[in-house]
Amino acid sequence: MLDEEIAHFAIQYSSKLGFKYCEARVQRDTYTSQSLNNGVPDVPLKGDFYGIGIRGIYKGVMGFASTNVFTKESVTEAIENLKRTLESVAATRKNEKIKMSEEDVLTANWAVDERTRFEDLSLDWFLKKTKELDEVAKSETKIKQRLIKLSGSLQLKYFVNSEGTIVRARIPRYLLTAFITAHESSDIAQRFIEIGGSGGPEVLDRLNASEKFENEVKTIAKIVGKRNSIKEGTYDVIVGPEVAGIMAHESIGHPFEADRVRGREGAQGGESYLRDIKSNKIGSSEANISDDPTIPFSYGYFLFDEEGVKARKKELVKEGSVKELLNNRETAGDLGIKSNASARAANYTVEPIIRMSNTYVEPGEWTFEEMIKNVKDGLFINSFMEWNIDDRRLNQRYVGFEAYKISNSEISEPVKGVIIETTTLNLWSKLYARSKELEFSAATCGKGDPEQGVPVWTGGPYLLFKGLTLKVR
């Protein structure tokens, strides 16, 4: 149970001190994890983070405070300290006033469906599942190192603001991660695997986690020692959903965060190329990228954000043109529009900031087989092992992990060291076709200072790019 009364006290006391707007979020994050290192169990980890975050606007300036002491004295002290800080800041910013967008006042109670509750799981369950996966990896003789971890978490939240909105939430999540290393001759193949979603532990079955893990292990064993190099040059390239997802997340999702576009992230995570381009056109008509927190059982799932705004799908890029940014109530207020519910906070100790949820390339009309037939000589890059991107999210590179030559419109030998090195605008302008499939990968997205890691999905269909320049290493 959460202490809801203390949240209402925080609102009342903040209003009494003259805050124009205030909100309180009581949040409890509980987690359990079990790791196996080459079959040897590590000490299981359990954690419980419980506290209240308070955010308010005083004299036109917004600030944030938190405490894990659930007494009126502690909350009073936090709010009074916040007021003194905002008074000092306001004296130096006379012409800069925070304006929040006007949003519906509502009361909502939502929870992710779970057949088995997080509280009912034992440590033995986590250990049993990791051992089953380790046996799969151990069966492949080329696999030399195995680090497998299974985590479960439960997030409980109670949000209230001075406008009258109240939101209660219960979000269980599960995540399988593994770092697998294979050797053969002089070739070393290393793969980091992440599979996760929201729901009870049965979500792992819904996501076919065991089957996906086994396929990943078999792929590593299949390609290690058999990969050859290619010549640098210009190729038609098909990428798999995993690569499509990281491309969408890094080159579209982050630069479409409105706080980054406004420069707030400049000294922390960087800025956005959108501040400099003169046209809304950033790709071909096939470039359609969205962010949707409402996808059932997704790892980045939520129905209301950390400002009490109802979540919805956001179409960031439509037919190659910029359509919508990710906004919270502050940036939406500046633009004179409604928030699209993009405010998230990792835990009670940090303020909500603009974040992605499940960012992906929309599926198209092609089949994968039709794409292969369309490429006479090119490359198929199904997964990546590394990515890099500059602080404006413009110049980037993606290093392929599982990659193959396409010769005479057929997938042939595996290759290594294939690098897509390009710019965002060039990448999406080269997009020629999208397949009907839509697949997702789990990830933890980092942003902010202090840095906040939040659960997300990245994904997409298979994508066909015409005339991409590839490098090798």
N, C-alpha and C positions, 0 to 999 in steps of 0.2 A: 504493500500500500504506500501511496505517496502522501506527503503532508500538504494537502491542498490549502488548508487554512493559512499557512504561512505565506503562500503566494498572494492571497487576497490581502493579507496585512501589508505586504510589500507595496501593492498598488495603492492602498489607502494612505499609507505613510508618504509615499512619493508624491501623491496628489496634494497632500497636506503641506508639503514643503514647496509646492509651486511648480512641479514638473508639468509641462504641457501635455506630455504623453509618457506613459510608462507601461512596461510589460514584465511579467515574471514567468520563469519557466523552471518548474521543479522536474529534475530528470535523474533517473537511476539507470545506470548501465552495468549489467552483470554479465560476466563471461566465464567460460570454461574452455580449456584447450589441452590437448594431449599430443605430444610429438614422439616420433620414433626416429632414431638416428642409426641407420643401418640395422634396424630391427631391435635396437636397445631402447626401451622407454625412457624418455626424459621425465623429470618431475612434473606432474600435471600442474597447470596454472589455473587459479581461480581469482577473480577480481570483482570488486563491487565499488562503483563510484556514484556517490549520491550527494546532491546539493541543489542549490537554487541559483539561477542566473537572473540578473535584473538589468534591464536596459531602459533608459529614459532620455527625454529631451528636455533640457533646461536652458533657458535663454537662447534658444535656437541651436544648441549644440547637443549632439547625441553622445552618450557614454554608456559603459557597461561595467558591472560589478558582480561578484559572486561570493558565495560562502557555503561551506559544508556544515555549518553549525546551525541547527534548526531551532533557534530561539529568537524571540522578538528583539532582544538586545543586539544580537549579531547582525540581523537584517537591518535594524535601525542604523547601526554603525556603518555598514556597507553603503547604505543609501546616503547618509550624511557625508561620508568621504567622497562619494561620487558627485554630490552636489557641489562640494568645495572645488573639486577638480574642474567641473564644467564651468563654474563661475570664473576660474582663472583663464580657461581657454576662451570663453565668450568675450573676455575683455580684449583679446587680440584678434577677434574675428567678427567685428561689428556688422559687416555687410554680408556675412555668410550664414544663412539660416537653413537648417534641415527642414525639408518639407516631405511629409509622408503622403503617399497616395491614399485616397479614400477607398476603403474596402468594406464589404458586407460585414455586419456584426452577426456572429453566429455562435451556436453551441454544437459541438460535434464530439462523438465518441467513436473511435475507429480502432480496429485491431486486425492484424494479419491472421488468417485462418491457420490453425495448427491442430492436427489430430492428437499429437503427443505434446504436452506442455514442456517448455524448457526446464521448469522447476522439477519435473518428474524424472529427468535423465540422471543416471549415475555416471561416475567416472569410468566404471567398467564398460559402459556402452561406448565411450570415446576410445578407450584402449582397444576394445574388440574391433571396431571399425578400422582403426589405423593398422592393426595387425593384418586384417584381411587385405588391405591395399598393399602393404609391404610384401606379402607373399606373392602378389602379382608381379611387383617390380623385381623381386629376388629371383623369379623364375627365368628371367632373361639374363643369360650369362655375360652379355656385354655391359650390363648395368653394374657399375663399380661403386657408386655412392648413392645413398637414398636418404633423404630427409623428408619425412611426411608429417603433416600437422593437420589436425581436425579441430576446428573451433566452433563453439556455439555462443550466441550472445542474446540477451534480452534487453530491450530498451523500453522503459516506461517514461511517459512524459505527461505533464499537466501544464498547460499554457493558459494564461489569462492576461488581458490587457485592460487599460483604463477606458477603452471604448465599449467593453462588455463582452468581447469574444472569449469563449472558453473552448479549449480543445484537449481531449484526453486521447492518448495513443499507447498501443502495445505492439512492439515490433520485434519478433524473434528472427534471428538470422543464423545461417550456418555456412561455413567456408572451409573447403578443402584446399590446402596448398601443399606443393611438393617441389623439391629441388632435386633433379635427377641428373646424374653424370654417367655417360657411357664412353668406353675406350675401345678402339680397335686400331692396331698398327700405330700410326702417328696421329690419327684423327681423334679428337675429343669433341663430344657433343654434350652440351649442357642445356637443360630445359627447366624453366620455372612454370609450374602449372597452378592455375587458380580456377576453382569451380565453386560457385556459391549462389545463394538466393535467400529470400525471406519466406518464413513459414515454419512449421514444425520440422523435426529431423527428417520427416518423410519428403521434404523438398529435395533432398539429395537423390532420392529415387526418381522424383519427378524430372530432375535435371539429368538423369542417367549418369550420375557422377562416377560410379564404379566402372561403367562401360567406357566413358570418356577417358578416365585415368588409364585403363588398360590399353586403349587405342593409342594414347600418347606414348606409353612405355614401349609398345610394339613399334611405333614409328621411329622412336629414337634408336632402337636396336636395329631397325631395318636400314636406316640411312647412314649410320656411323661407319666410317671406313670405306664407304662407297661413293662419297661425294667428290665431284671434280670441279675444276674452275671453269669459268667462261671468260670470254673477252669483253672488255668494257665496250659499250656502244648503245645504240638506240634500239629498243625492242618494244613489241606489243607485250603487255604484261597483264596476267590475271592474278589478282590477290584474293586470298580467302577471307572469310568473315572476321577472323581475328585481326588481320592486318587492316581491313576496312574499318574496324572498330577503333583501333588506336589512331588511325588517320583522322577519323571524325572527332574523336575526343580531343586530340592535341591541336589539330589545325583549324577546327571549327568551334568546338565546345568552349575551350579556354578563351580564345580571343573574342567570343561572343558574350562573355560575362560583362555586364554593363559597368561594373566597378572598375574592371581592367580597362575598358574603353575610356572611362573618365579619368584614368591615371592613378587611381587609388592604389593599385597593386604595383606601381612602377618601381618602387624601391624594394619590393619583396619578391614577387614572381615575374614582374615584367609588365609590358604594355600590350597593345593590340595593333595589328596592321590595319584594322578598320579605321583607325584615327587618320590614316594617311591616304587611303585609296580614294579616288575621285568618282568611282562608279560603284553602284550596288551589285554589279555583275562580277562574280568571282569564280565562275565555273561554267561548264557546259550545261545544257538543259537536263542532262542526266544527274546532275549534282542536287540531290534532295536529302537533307540531313535534319534529323529531329532529335528532341530530348523529351522523354516521357516518363515521369515518375510513377504513373498509374498502371504500368504493365504488371499484371498479377504475378506474384512469386519472384519478381525481379530482385536483385541484390540492392538496387537503389530505390526501392519502392517506398512511396509515402503518398498519403491522400490529402494532407494539410502540411504546409511548411512551418518553419519556426517563427513565423509572424502571424500564424492563424489564417492564412489565405488558402483557399481550396486549390489543390493541384490540378493541372491539366497538361495535355501534350503541347509542346512548343515546336513549331516549324521554323527552324533557324535559317535554313537555305531552301528555297523553292525554285526548282528549274534553273539553278545556277545563280540566283539572285538572293541577296540578303533580305530576309523577311522579318525576323524578330530576334531581339537580344534576350538574354537571360536577365531578368530584373527582380529586384526586391522592392519593398515599398518606398525606400529612399530614392533609388534611381528612377523608379516609375513616377514618383512625385515630381522629380526634376523634369521629366519628359511630358508630364501632363497626361499620363495614361494609367491603366490599372496594372498592379503587380501580376506577374505570371507565376508566382509561388516558387521562387528559386532561392529562398533563404534557408540555409541549413547550418546547424552547429553540431560539432562532433560530440560534445558533452556539455555539462552545465558550466564549466569553467571558462568557456569562450563564447564570444558574441556570434550571432547568426550572420553569415556572409553569403554572397551569391555563389551558388554551386551548381554543378551538373547533377543529374540523376542517372538516367539510362540514355546515353547518347549514341546514335546509330545512323547509318545510311539506310534510307528506305529501300525495300526490295523493288525489283523491276519485273520485266516480262520474259527475260531470257532463261534458258536452262543452262546449267554448267556445261553440258555436252555441246550445246550450240556455241558457247563461247570458245571451247577448245577447237571446234571445227573452223571458227573464224580466224584463228591464229595459225599461220603456216609455220613460222619459226619465231619462237618467243620464249617467255618464262612464265611458270606458275609458281607463285610464292604463297604458300598456304599458311605459314605462321612466321612470327618474328622472334628474334633473340635479343634485339636491342633497338632503341630509338633515341633520337636526339632532336631538339628543336630550339630555336633561339628565343629570346625573351619577348619578341614581338609576335611569335608564333608564325613566322614567315618562312625562314630557311630551315629545312628539316631533312632527316635521313632515317631510313628504316632498313635494318639488316635482317635478311631472311634467315630463318632456321630450317624449316622444311621447304625446300625449293627444288624445282625440276625444270629441265629443258622441255620445250614443246617443239617437236620436230615433225614436219609434215602433218600438222594438225593432230598429233598424238603426244601424250605425256610420255617422256622418255627418262633419261638418267637423272639421278639426283645431283644437285650442284651445291657448292658452299660459297660463303663470302659474298653473296649477292647483295648489293646496296642500292636502294632507291634514294637518290639524293636530288632534291628539287625544292621548289618554292610552293607555298600553298596555292597561289593563283595558277601556276603552271600545272600542278597536280590535278586540280579539279577541272581545269579546262581540257585535260586529256581524257577525262572519263567518257567512255564510249557506250558502255552497257552495264546493266545491273541484273543479277539473276533473281529468280523467284524466292530462293531460300532466304531465311533470316535467322541468324544464329548470334548468340551473345557470349561474352566472357566476363567473369567477375574481376573487379579491381578495386583498389583503394586509392582514391584521388586525393592528392595533397595540395593545400593552398593555405595562405594566410600567415600571419605572424602574431602570436605563436601558431605554428603550422597545425592545421586540422586535417586529419585523414577521415574521409567519409566513404561509405560503400557505394559503388556504382557498377553499372554494366556498360560495356562497350560492345558494339556489334555492327552487323550489316549483312548483306548478301555477298556473293562473289562479284567482284568488280573487274571489268575489262578496261584497261587504259591503252590508248593507241599512241605509240611513239614516246615512251618514257626513256630517258637516259639512265643507264645503270652503270655503277662502278663495282669494283671487286676489291677484296682485301685478302 
